[in-house]
Amino acid sequence: MSADPVASPPPAPSDTRPLGMTDRLRSLRAAWTSGRVRLPLREDHLFLLLAVIIGLYSGLAVVLFRISIDWARLRFLGSALAPSWPRVVLVPGVVGLVVAFLVIHFFPRVRGSGVNQTKAAMYIYDGYIPFNTVIGKFITCVLAIGSGQSLGPEDPALQMGAGMASALGRGLRLTREKLRLIAPVGAAAGLAAAFNAPISAVLFVIEEVIGKWSAGVLGAIVLAAVSSVVVERGFLGEEPLFRVPPYHLVHPAELLAYAALGVIGGFASIFFVKLVAWARAHLKRLPRWTQYVQPALAGLLIGFIGIWFPQVMGAGYVFIDQAMHDQFTWQILALLGAFKILSTSLSFTSGTPGGMFAPTLFIGAMVGGAVGGIEHYFFPWLTGSVGAYALVGMGVFFAGFLRAPFTSVFMILEVSGNYSIIVPVMISNTIAYLLSRRFQATPLFDVFSRQDGMDLPSMEEQREETILRVEDAMRPYAGPFLRDEDRVADALRRAEESALNFLLLPGANGVWRGFRKDTLQKLVREGKGDMLLGIAVTEKPLPWVHPDQPLEVALREIRDLPLLPVVHRADFRKLEGVLSLSDILGAYHAEARREKQEEPTADGGG
């Protein structure tokens, strides 16, 4: 149960059936696909319209999801502030058995948080996510989180939104390209509604799922995220997840205290990553029958922790809010952070469906509050409140644990609504992110994908990879510099002094032409040696590139040309160098050898 299985391939297109469509929509789709009806919308415009529809339905699903989790928690653990210890201990274990049975026999694709599964759908299975995964994720996560497993609803909401979008795309028979992109659109809608933070959801999906900015995809993702949040706020209100206390940076020396928080939070997040990766790898090696009991044992252990620290059970948003309003001592905050790391590791590595976002924020808030309390104890002149440290700590742990630096900054700004805290957030998050990169070679989601036997693209590696440019491969032009007004015979004499067989001829307005040496020899044999070179040479103009352009641009432009001119951006007649296909391939080979020499000996996470 500890492993996230590789999803099976999607069925053939002939087996794909529309899901949940009315007869009218079915007939319209059939007419459209058969060519009898032509819609006034291009597919790009239809995609944007679908993004809004996906956002609306994802918002409704997440509202029901959150209400169901609260209802399950009341049914399982009761409404008392301190439930009786038999219930706290036994409920997570018993429900864990039920969740394990459902996952193994009915919903095998719902294990894990849902982020890697959505990436796999996009990059491996052409956007295919079975709709029963949405149903299974809903049911199992409601049971798991509601019974007290230390997991959150955001990542499951991301996968549910992606699954609903995938079902809609298949029902409308979108092209393969659009089907691949519709899953992250739904993912952004689900995450935005669960988090009540559309900007953070958009950034996370771009940063961790897609990995690149594209105007068309970005527009659809934004529309889906905004429409889902509108629905969520219409049902659950406009209040953010946390009531953030006011913050003002009074003295610049406070930034040193926040830098210390970045260091402490960074190392704590590294420990958490290594613990989860190590435990998950070892639990995956256990016999298959243990998958039935792993969630139950995890729930039982979490229940024992919950006797003394019930705050670590479930998502824990209420207690994050309390930590930001200084309702715990720094000693209690430190203990809550430590036990949340332990309980979340137990829940997640056992294969219990659920997300890591909420536990990450919980741990960050507790660690941040504890650091702030300690610093105030030893340095009482520091004016920042413990709540401010807890708020910044959330971003610190998010940046160090999930390695999404942009999301971690904007998430804090979005949930706080206070841009005066941006400087401490940026300093602390950057320190934590750099420490995590230094001491944990492989990001957490990449560790999970490799443990599951998948080679999903690493978004961090894509962000950090060296971009080879034209200037890295170009070389000086070794041929004669000819002009249009040169005679053919004179040009041939100068060309024969060069070893190059392909010569360049600059023309007016930066037009470059290329010709072979034997072309001049043929013209001389035909008695055209006195003709002007600009008139005699009739070859088509050559494409050209600039030194700072990516080398892949030159690879596209060179086609079957022997040489490609590299010209100055401000003066197209000025030749900076030339490129051949062997020059381009040589630069790529040299970069590959350099990267192989710099590869770490271990992935840092098991």
C-alpha positions as CSV (number, residue, x, y, z in Angstrom):
1,M,0.0,0.0,0.0
2,S,3.0,2.3,0.3
3,A,3.6,2.5,-3.4
4,D,1.8,4.6,-5.9
5,P,1.2,2.2,-8.8
6,V,2.0,3.2,-12.3
7,A,-1.4,3.9,-13.9
8,S,-2.5,1.6,-16.7
9,P,-2.6,3.0,-20.2
10,P,-5.8,4.6,-21.3
11,P,-8.3,2.7,-23.4
12,A,-8.3,3.0,-27.2
13,P,-10.2,6.0,-28.5
14,S,-12.9,3.7,-29.8
15,D,-13.6,2.5,-26.2
16,T,-13.9,6.1,-24.8
17,R,-17.4,7.0,-23.9
18,P,-18.7,10.4,-22.8
19,L,-19.3,10.7,-19.1
20,G,-22.3,12.3,-17.5
21,M,-23.4,14.2,-20.6
22,T,-27.0,15.0,-21.5
23,D,-28.7,13.6,-24.6
24,R,-28.7,17.1,-26.1
25,L,-25.0,17.5,-25.6
26,R,-24.3,14.0,-27.0
27,S,-26.2,14.8,-30.1
28,L,-24.5,18.1,-30.5
29,R,-21.1,16.5,-30.1
30,A,-22.0,13.8,-32.6
31,A,-23.1,16.3,-35.1
32,W,-20.1,18.4,-34.6
33,T,-17.6,15.5,-34.9
34,S,-19.4,14.2,-38.0
35,G,-19.1,17.6,-39.7
36,R,-22.9,18.3,-39.9
37,V,-22.7,21.2,-37.5
38,R,-19.8,23.7,-37.4
39,L,-19.4,25.6,-34.1
40,P,-18.5,29.2,-34.4
41,L,-15.7,28.6,-31.8
42,R,-12.2,27.5,-32.7
43,E,-10.8,24.7,-30.5
44,D,-8.6,27.3,-28.6
45,H,-11.7,29.3,-27.7
46,L,-13.6,26.2,-26.8
47,F,-10.7,25.2,-24.5
48,L,-11.0,28.5,-22.6
49,L,-14.8,28.0,-22.3
50,L,-14.1,24.5,-21.0
51,A,-11.7,25.9,-18.4
52,V,-14.5,28.0,-16.9
53,I,-16.8,25.0,-16.8
54,I,-14.1,22.8,-15.2
55,G,-13.5,25.5,-12.6
56,L,-17.2,25.7,-11.7
57,Y,-17.6,21.9,-11.3
58,S,-14.2,21.6,-9.5
59,G,-15.3,24.3,-7.1
60,L,-18.5,22.5,-6.3
61,A,-16.7,19.2,-5.8
62,V,-14.2,20.8,-3.5
63,V,-16.9,22.5,-1.4
64,L,-18.6,19.1,-1.0
65,F,-15.2,17.5,-0.3
66,R,-14.4,19.9,2.6
67,I,-17.9,19.7,4.0
68,S,-17.6,15.9,3.9
69,I,-14.3,15.9,5.7
70,D,-15.7,18.1,8.5
71,W,-18.8,15.8,8.8
72,A,-16.6,12.7,8.9
73,R,-14.4,14.2,11.6
74,L,-17.5,15.0,13.7
75,R,-18.9,11.5,13.2
76,F,-15.6,9.7,13.9
77,L,-14.1,11.8,16.7
78,G,-17.0,13.7,18.0
79,S,-17.5,17.4,18.7
80,A,-15.6,17.6,22.0
81,L,-12.5,19.6,22.1
82,A,-10.7,16.6,23.7
83,P,-12.2,13.3,22.5
84,S,-12.0,10.3,24.7
85,W,-8.7,8.4,24.3
86,P,-10.3,5.1,23.1
87,R,-11.9,6.9,20.2
88,V,-8.7,8.8,19.4
89,V,-6.6,5.7,19.4
90,L,-9.0,3.2,17.7
91,V,-10.8,5.3,15.1
92,P,-7.8,6.0,12.9
93,G,-6.7,2.4,13.0
94,V,-10.1,0.9,12.2
95,V,-10.8,3.4,9.4
96,G,-7.3,2.7,8.1
97,L,-8.3,-0.9,7.5
98,V,-11.4,0.2,5.6
99,V,-9.3,2.7,3.5
100,A,-6.7,0.0,2.7
101,F,-9.5,-2.4,1.6
102,L,-11.0,0.2,-0.7
103,V,-7.7,1.2,-2.2
104,I,-6.5,-2.3,-2.9
105,H,-9.7,-3.7,-4.3
106,F,-11.6,-0.8,-5.8
107,F,-9.4,2.3,-6.3
108,P,-5.8,1.3,-6.8
109,R,-4.9,4.7,-8.5
110,V,-5.7,6.9,-5.5
111,R,-2.6,6.2,-3.5
112,G,-0.3,9.2,-2.8
113,S,-0.9,12.9,-2.9
114,G,-2.1,13.2,-6.5
115,V,0.6,15.6,-7.8
116,N,2.8,12.9,-9.5
117,Q,-0.3,11.1,-10.7
118,T,-1.5,14.2,-12.5
119,K,2.0,14.7,-14.0
120,A,2.0,11.1,-15.2
121,A,-1.4,11.6,-16.8
122,M,-0.1,14.6,-18.7
123,Y,3.3,13.2,-19.8
124,I,2.6,9.5,-20.1
125,Y,-1.1,8.8,-20.7
126,D,-2.2,11.7,-22.9
127,G,-4.2,13.3,-20.1
128,Y,-6.1,10.2,-19.2
129,I,-7.3,10.0,-15.6
130,P,-10.1,7.4,-15.0
131,F,-13.2,9.0,-13.4
132,N,-13.4,6.3,-10.8
133,T,-10.1,7.8,-9.5
134,V,-12.0,11.0,-8.7
135,I,-14.7,9.0,-6.8
136,G,-12.1,6.9,-5.0
137,K,-10.0,9.9,-4.1
138,F,-13.0,11.6,-2.6
139,I,-14.2,8.7,-0.6
140,T,-10.9,7.5,0.7
141,C,-9.6,10.9,1.6
142,V,-12.8,11.9,3.4
143,L,-12.4,8.7,5.5
144,A,-8.7,9.1,6.1
145,I,-8.5,12.8,6.9
146,G,-11.8,12.7,8.8
147,S,-10.6,9.9,11.0
148,G,-7.5,11.8,12.0
149,Q,-4.7,10.7,9.5
150,S,-2.2,13.5,9.3
151,L,-2.9,14.5,5.7
152,G,-4.5,17.4,3.9
153,P,-7.2,17.9,1.3
154,E,-5.3,20.2,-1.2
155,D,-3.4,17.6,-3.2
156,P,-6.4,15.3,-3.5
157,A,-8.5,18.2,-4.7
158,L,-5.8,18.9,-7.3
159,Q,-6.1,15.3,-8.6
160,M,-9.9,15.3,-8.5
161,G,-10.0,18.5,-10.5
162,A,-7.6,17.0,-13.0
163,G,-9.7,13.8,-13.2
164,M,-13.0,15.7,-13.8
165,A,-11.3,17.8,-16.5
166,S,-9.9,14.6,-18.2
167,A,-13.4,13.0,-18.2
168,L,-14.9,16.2,-19.8
169,G,-12.1,16.3,-22.4
170,R,-12.6,12.7,-23.4
171,G,-16.4,13.2,-23.5
172,L,-15.9,16.0,-26.0
173,R,-13.2,14.1,-27.9
174,L,-10.7,16.9,-27.8
175,T,-7.4,16.5,-29.7
176,R,-4.5,14.7,-28.0
177,E,-2.7,17.9,-27.4
178,K,-5.7,19.5,-25.6
179,L,-6.3,16.3,-23.6
180,R,-2.8,16.5,-22.3
181,L,-3.2,20.1,-21.2
182,I,-6.7,19.8,-19.8
183,A,-5.6,17.8,-16.7
184,P,-3.4,20.6,-15.3
185,V,-6.2,23.0,-16.0
186,G,-8.5,20.9,-13.7
187,A,-5.6,20.5,-11.2
188,A,-5.3,24.3,-10.9
189,A,-9.1,24.6,-10.4
190,G,-9.2,21.9,-7.7
191,L,-6.1,23.3,-5.8
192,A,-7.4,26.9,-6.0
193,A,-10.7,26.0,-4.5
194,A,-9.2,23.8,-1.7
195,F,-6.6,26.5,-0.9
196,N,-8.9,29.5,-1.5
197,A,-5.8,31.0,-3.3
198,P,-6.0,31.2,-7.1
199,I,-2.6,32.8,-7.6
200,S,-0.8,30.2,-5.6
201,A,-2.7,27.4,-7.4
202,V,-1.8,28.8,-10.8
203,L,1.9,29.2,-9.8
204,F,2.1,25.7,-8.4
205,V,0.7,24.0,-11.4
206,I,2.9,26.0,-13.7
207,E,5.9,25.5,-11.5
208,E,5.5,21.8,-10.6
209,V,3.2,20.2,-13.1
210,I,3.7,21.9,-16.5
211,G,7.1,23.5,-15.9
212,K,6.8,26.2,-18.6
213,W,4.8,29.3,-19.3
214,S,2.5,29.3,-22.3
215,A,0.0,32.1,-23.1
216,G,-2.8,29.7,-24.2
217,V,-2.4,27.3,-21.3
218,L,-1.9,30.1,-18.7
219,G,-5.1,31.7,-19.8
220,A,-7.1,28.5,-19.3
221,I,-5.4,27.8,-16.0
222,V,-6.2,31.2,-14.7
223,L,-9.8,31.0,-15.8
224,A,-10.3,27.6,-14.2
225,A,-8.7,28.7,-10.9
226,V,-10.6,32.0,-10.6
227,S,-14.0,30.4,-11.5
228,S,-13.4,27.6,-8.9
229,V,-12.6,30.1,-6.2
230,V,-15.6,32.1,-7.0
231,V,-17.8,29.0,-6.5
232,E,-15.9,28.0,-3.3
233,R,-16.3,31.5,-1.8
234,G,-19.9,31.6,-2.8
235,F,-20.6,28.6,-0.6
236,L,-18.0,28.9,2.2
237,G,-17.4,32.6,2.4
238,E,-14.6,34.9,1.3
239,E,-12.5,34.6,4.5
240,P,-9.0,33.2,3.9
241,L,-7.8,30.0,5.5
242,F,-6.1,31.9,8.3
243,R,-6.7,35.1,10.3
244,V,-3.3,36.7,10.0
245,P,-2.3,39.2,12.6
246,P,-1.0,42.6,11.5
247,Y,2.7,42.9,10.8
248,H,5.2,45.8,10.4
249,L,8.9,45.6,10.0
250,V,10.2,48.1,12.6
251,H,13.9,47.4,12.7
252,P,16.2,46.0,9.9
253,A,17.9,43.8,12.5
254,E,14.7,41.7,12.5
255,L,15.7,40.4,9.1
256,L,18.6,38.5,10.7
257,A,16.1,36.7,12.9
258,Y,14.1,35.7,9.8
259,A,17.3,34.6,8.1
260,A,17.9,32.3,11.2
261,L,14.3,31.0,10.7
262,G,15.2,30.2,7.1
263,V,18.2,28.2,8.2
264,I,16.4,26.3,10.9
265,G,13.3,25.7,8.8
266,G,15.5,24.6,5.9
267,F,17.3,22.0,7.8
268,A,14.0,20.8,9.4
269,S,12.5,20.4,5.9
270,I,15.5,18.5,4.7
271,F,15.1,16.1,7.6
272,F,11.4,15.7,6.8
273,V,12.1,14.9,3.1
274,K,14.8,12.3,3.9
275,L,12.6,10.7,6.5
276,V,9.6,10.4,4.2
277,A,11.7,9.2,1.2
278,W,13.6,6.6,3.4
279,A,10.4,5.2,5.1
280,R,8.5,5.1,1.8
281,A,11.3,3.2,0.1
282,H,11.5,0.6,2.9
283,L,7.7,0.1,3.2
284,K,7.5,-0.5,-0.6
285,R,9.8,-3.5,-0.2
286,L,7.5,-5.3,2.4
287,P,5.2,-8.1,1.3
288,R,2.0,-7.2,-0.5
289,W,-0.2,-8.4,2.4
290,T,1.2,-5.7,4.6
291,Q,-0.6,-3.1,2.5
292,Y,-3.8,-4.1,4.2
293,V,-2.4,-3.2,7.6
294,Q,0.0,-0.3,7.0
295,P,-2.6,2.5,7.1
296,A,-4.2,0.9,10.2
297,L,-0.9,0.7,12.0
298,A,-0.1,4.3,11.0
299,G,-3.5,5.4,12.3
300,L,-3.0,3.5,15.5
301,L,0.3,5.2,16.2
302,I,-1.1,8.6,15.3
303,G,-3.9,7.9,17.7
304,F,-1.5,7.3,20.5
305,I,0.2,10.6,19.7
306,G,-3.2,12.2,19.6
307,I,-3.9,11.3,23.2
308,W,-1.4,14.0,24.3
309,F,-1.3,16.1,21.1
310,P,-4.6,15.8,19.3
311,Q,-3.6,18.9,17.2
312,V,-1.5,16.7,14.9
313,M,-4.5,14.7,13.7
314,G,-6.1,15.8,10.4
315,A,-5.2,18.9,8.5
316,G,-4.9,21.1,11.5
317,Y,-5.9,24.5,10.1
318,V,-7.5,25.6,13.3
319,F,-4.3,25.1,15.2
320,I,-2.2,26.9,12.6
321,D,-4.6,29.8,13.2
322,Q,-4.1,29.5,16.9
323,A,-0.3,29.4,16.6
324,M,-0.4,32.6,14.6
325,H,-2.3,34.3,17.4
326,D,0.3,33.2,20.1
327,Q,-1.9,30.7,21.9
328,F,0.9,28.2,22.4
329,T,4.2,28.4,24.2
330,W,7.3,28.0,22.1
331,Q,8.0,24.6,23.8
332,I,4.5,23.3,22.7
333,L,5.0,24.7,19.2
334,A,8.3,22.8,18.9
335,L,6.7,19.6,20.1
336,L,3.7,20.0,17.7
337,G,6.1,20.5,14.8
338,A,8.2,17.4,15.7
339,F,5.2,15.1,16.2
340,K,3.5,16.4,13.0
341,I,6.6,15.4,11.1
342,L,6.4,11.9,12.6
343,S,2.6,11.5,12.2
344,T,2.6,12.8,8.6
345,S,5.5,10.5,7.7
346,L,3.5,7.6,9.1
347,S,0.3,8.5,7.2
348,F,1.9,9.2,3.8
349,T,4.4,6.4,3.6
350,S,1.8,3.9,4.6
351,G,0.0,4.6,1.3
352,T,-3.0,6.3,2.8
353,P,-4.5,8.7,0.3
354,G,-4.1,12.3,1.2
355,G,-2.1,15.5,0.6
356,M,1.1,17.0,1.9
357,F,0.2,20.7,1.6
358,A,-1.6,21.1,4.9
359,P,0.9,19.1,7.0
360,T,3.7,21.1,5.4
361,L,2.0,24.4,6.4
362,F,1.3,23.1,9.9
363,I,4.9,22.1,10.5
364,G,6.2,25.3,9.1
365,A,3.8,27.4,11.3
366,M,4.9,25.5,14.4
367,V,8.6,25.6,13.6
368,G,8.3,29.3,12.8
369,G,6.4,30.1,15.9
370,A,8.9,28.1,18.1
371,V,11.8,30.0,16.5
372,G,10.1,33.3,17.0
373,G,9.3,32.4,20.7
374,I,12.9,31.4,21.3
375,E,14.3,34.6,19.7
376,H,11.9,36.7,21.7
377,Y,13.0,35.0,24.9
378,F,16.7,35.7,24.2
379,F,16.3,39.0,22.3
380,P,13.2,40.7,23.8
381,W,13.9,43.8,21.8
382,L,12.8,42.1,18.6
383,T,9.4,43.6,17.8
384,G,8.0,40.9,15.4
385,S,5.2,38.9,16.8
386,V,5.2,35.1,17.1
387,G,2.4,35.0,14.6
388,A,4.6,36.7,12.0
389,Y,7.2,34.0,12.5
390,A,4.6,31.3,12.2
391,L,3.3,32.9,9.0
392,V,6.8,33.1,7.5
393,G,7.6,29.6,8.7
394,M,4.8,28.2,6.6
395,G,6.5,29.6,3.5
396,V,9.9,28.5,4.6
397,F,8.9,24.9,5.1
398,F,6.9,24.9,1.8
399,A,10.0,26.2,-0.1
400,G,12.3,23.7,1.6
401,F,10.1,20.6,1.5
402,L,8.1,20.9,-1.7
403,R,10.8,23.0,-3.6
404,A,8.3,25.4,-5.2
405,P,10.0,28.7,-4.4
406,F,7.7,31.1,-6.3
407,T,4.6,29.4,-5.0
408,S,5.9,29.6,-1.4
409,V,6.3,33.4,-1.6
410,F,3.0,34.2,-3.3
411,M,1.1,31.7,-1.1
412,I,2.1,33.7,2.0
413,L,1.2,37.0,0.4
414,E,-2.1,35.6,-0.7
415,V,-3.2,34.1,2.5
416,S,-2.0,37.1,4.6
417,G,-3.0,39.9,2.3
418,N,-0.1,41.9,3.8
419,Y,2.6,42.8,1.3
420,S,4.7,44.4,4.1
421,I,5.9,40.9,5.0
422,I,7.3,40.1,1.6
423,V,10.9,41.0,2.5
424,P,11.1,38.5,5.4
425,V,9.3,35.9,3.4
426,M,11.7,36.2,0.4
427,I,14.8,36.1,2.6
428,S,13.7,33.1,4.7
429,N,12.2,31.1,1.8
430,T,15.3,31.7,-0.4
431,I,17.6,30.4,2.4
432,A,15.5,27.3,3.0
433,Y,15.2,26.6,-0.7
434,L,19.0,26.9,-1.3
435,L,19.8,24.7,1.7
436,S,17.3,22.1,0.5
437,R,19.0,22.1,-3.0
438,R,22.4,21.8,-1.4
439,F,21.7,18.9,1.0
440,Q,18.9,17.1,-0.8
441,A,20.0,16.5,-4.4
442,T,16.6,15.3,-5.7
443,P,13.3,17.1,-5.1
444,L,10.6,15.1,-3.2
445,F,8.2,14.6,-6.1
446,D,11.1,13.4,-8.3
447,V,12.1,10.9,-5.5
448,F,8.6,9.5,-5.5
449,S,8.4,9.1,-9.3
450,R,11.7,7.2,-9.4
451,Q,10.6,5.0,-6.5
452,D,7.5,4.2,-8.5
453,G,9.5,3.3,-11.6
454,M,8.5,6.4,-13.6
455,D,10.7,8.9,-15.3
456,L,8.6,12.0,-15.1
457,P,10.3,15.3,-16.1
458,S,11.9,17.1,-13.2
459,M,10.6,20.7,-13.2
460,E,13.5,21.9,-11.0
461,E,16.0,20.3,-13.4
462,Q,14.3,22.1,-16.3
463,R,14.5,25.4,-14.5
464,E,18.1,24.9,-13.6
465,E,19.4,23.3,-16.8
466,T,22.0,25.2,-18.7
467,I,20.7,26.7,-22.0
468,L,23.3,26.4,-24.7
469,R,23.4,29.4,-26.9
470,V,24.6,30.1,-30.4
471,E,27.7,31.8,-29.1
472,D,28.7,28.5,-27.4
473,A,29.0,26.7,-30.7
474,M,29.8,29.3,-33.4
475,R,33.3,29.8,-34.9
476,P,34.9,32.5,-36.9
477,Y,34.3,32.6,-40.7
478,A,37.4,31.4,-42.4
479,G,36.5,32.3,-45.9
480,P,37.0,35.4,-48.0
481,F,34.6,38.3,-47.4
482,L,33.1,38.8,-50.8
483,R,30.9,41.7,-52.0
484,D,28.1,42.0,-54.7
485,E,30.3,44.3,-56.8
486,D,33.2,41.8,-57.0
487,R,33.9,40.1,-60.4
488,V,33.2,36.3,-60.5
489,A,36.8,35.6,-61.7
490,D,38.3,37.7,-58.8
491,A,36.0,36.0,-56.3
492,L,37.1,32.6,-57.5
493,R,40.8,33.5,-57.1
494,R,40.2,34.6,-53.5
495,A,38.0,31.6,-52.8
496,E,40.6,29.1,-54.0
497,E,43.0,30.5,-51.3
498,S,40.5,29.3,-48.7
499,A,39.9,25.8,-47.5
500,L,36.1,26.5,-47.3
501,N,33.9,25.1,-50.0
502,F,30.8,27.0,-49.0
503,L,31.1,30.8,-49.2
504,L,29.0,33.6,-47.8
505,L,27.9,36.7,-49.7
506,P,26.3,39.7,-47.8
507,G,23.7,41.7,-49.6
508,A,21.7,44.8,-48.9
509,N,19.5,45.0,-45.9
510,G,21.2,42.2,-44.1
511,V,20.4,39.6,-46.7
512,W,23.0,36.7,-46.8
513,R,23.4,34.3,-49.6
514,G,25.6,31.2,-49.7
515,F,27.1,29.3,-52.6
516,R,29.6,26.6,-53.2
517,K,33.1,27.2,-54.7
518,D,32.3,25.0,-57.7
519,T,29.5,27.4,-58.6
520,L,32.1,30.1,-59.3
521,Q,34.2,27.6,-61.3
522,K,31.2,26.7,-63.4
523,L,30.5,30.4,-64.1
524,V,34.1,31.0,-65.2
525,R,33.9,28.0,-67.5
526,E,30.8,29.4,-69.1
527,G,32.6,32.7,-69.8
528,K,30.9,34.7,-67.1
529,G,34.1,35.6,-65.2
530,D,33.5,39.4,-65.7
531,M,30.0,39.4,-64.3
532,L,29.3,41.0,-61.0
533,L,29.0,38.5,-58.2
534,G,25.7,39.9,-56.9
535,I,24.1,39.3,-60.4
536,A,25.7,36.0,-61.1
537,V,24.9,34.3,-57.9
538,T,21.1,33.6,-57.8
539,E,20.9,31.3,-54.7
540,K,18.0,32.0,-52.2
541,P,18.8,34.1,-49.1
542,L,20.1,32.2,-46.1
543,P,18.4,32.2,-42.7
544,W,20.6,33.7,-39.9
545,V,20.7,33.7,-36.1
546,H,22.1,35.9,-33.3
547,P,24.8,34.9,-30.8
548,D,22.5,35.0,-27.8
549,Q,19.7,32.8,-29.2
550,P,19.3,29.3,-27.9
551,L,21.3,26.8,-29.9
552,E,18.1,24.8,-30.6
553,V,17.0,27.8,-32.8
554,A,20.1,27.3,-35.0
555,L,19.4,23.5,-35.1
556,R,15.9,24.3,-36.5
557,E,17.2,26.9,-39.0
558,I,20.3,25.1,-40.4
559,R,18.4,22.2,-42.1
560,D,20.7,20.9,-44.8
561,L,22.9,24.0,-45.1
562,P,26.6,23.6,-44.8
563,L,27.0,26.9,-42.9
564,L,24.6,29.2,-41.0
565,P,25.6,32.9,-40.6
566,V,25.5,34.4,-37.1
567,V,24.9,38.2,-37.3
568,H,24.9,41.2,-35.0
569,R,21.5,42.2,-33.6
570,A,21.9,45.9,-34.4
571,D,23.7,45.4,-37.8
572,F,22.6,42.5,-39.9
573,R,25.5,43.0,-42.3
574,K,28.0,42.4,-39.5
575,L,29.0,38.7,-39.4
576,E,29.8,37.5,-35.8
577,G,30.6,33.9,-36.9
578,V,29.2,30.8,-38.5
579,L,27.7,27.5,-37.5
580,S,27.7,24.1,-39.1
581,L,25.7,21.1,-38.0
582,S,28.9,19.5,-36.6
583,D,29.5,22.6,-34.5
584,I,26.0,22.4,-33.0
585,L,26.3,18.7,-32.2
586,G,29.7,19.1,-30.8
587,A,28.5,21.7,-28.4
588,Y,25.7,19.4,-27.2
589,H,28.1,16.5,-26.8
590,A,30.5,18.6,-24.7
591,E,27.6,19.8,-22.5
592,A,26.5,16.2,-22.0
593,R,29.9,15.1,-21.0
594,R,30.2,18.0,-18.5
595,E,26.8,17.2,-17.0
596,K,27.8,13.5,-16.6
597,Q,30.9,14.5,-14.7
598,E,28.9,16.7,-12.4
599,E,26.1,14.1,-11.7
600,P,25.7,13.3,-7.9
601,T,26.6,9.8,-6.9
602,A,23.2,9.4,-5.1
603,D,19.8,10.9,-5.4
604,G,19.8,12.0,-1.8
605,G,16.5,10.5,-1.1
606,G,16.5,6.8,-1.7
